[in-house]
Each structure stands twice: as C-alpha cells, then as structure tokens.
Amino acid sequence: MKNEGKLDRILRVIAGVVLLSLVVIGPQTMWGLIGIVPLLTGLIGFCPVYKLFGWNTCPLERS
C-alpha cells in the first residue's frame, strides 16, 4: 500500500541521493548514510511515519 504521492517520492529520492553523496564527496561524514531512509521510502512509495500519523499524499489511495 502506497502512501506517498509522486512529488513526495521525487523529493525523497533527491534528498536521499544528496545525503548519500555526503559519504563520498563533501564533508565525507558517515551521517550521510541517513540518506538511505528517504531514498528507500521514495523508491518504495511507503513511509511508516505517514502510516503512524495517518497521513497520505498519494491521491489514488485516499478513497
């Protein structure tokens, strides 16, 4: 069951890639690994936090 809309998913993937790039370029900190979370949720289309709070940005799943 998906609970993320298209724009939400795109922004999550972009944020995930940017954060992951911090591991390789930029300050080269391992904190960039936190980018795995938005990347995976963006690719899958499901966010457990959204489910916890009852949020849904996916227009097809609202009805």
Residue pairs with C-beta under 8 A, 6 or more apart in sequence:
1 46
1 61
2 44
2 45
2 46
2 58
2 60
2 61
3 45
3 46
3 47
3 50
3 51
3 55
3 56
3 57
3 58
3 61
4 12
4 41
4 42
4 45
4 46
4 47
4 50
4 57
4 58
5 57
5 58
5 59
7 57
8 42
8 57
8 58
9 42
9 43
9 45
10 42
11 42
12 38
12 39
12 41
12 42
13 38
13 39
13 42
13 43
15 35
15 38
15 39
15 42
16 35
16 36
16 37
16 38
16 39
16 40
16 42
17 35
17 39
18 35
19 32
19 33
19 34
19 35
19 38
19 39
20 32
20 33
20 35
20 36
20 39
21 32
21 35
22 28
22 29
22 31
22 32
22 35
23 29
23 30
23 32
23 33
24 32
26 32
41 47
41 48
45 58
47 55
49 55
50 56
50 57
56 62
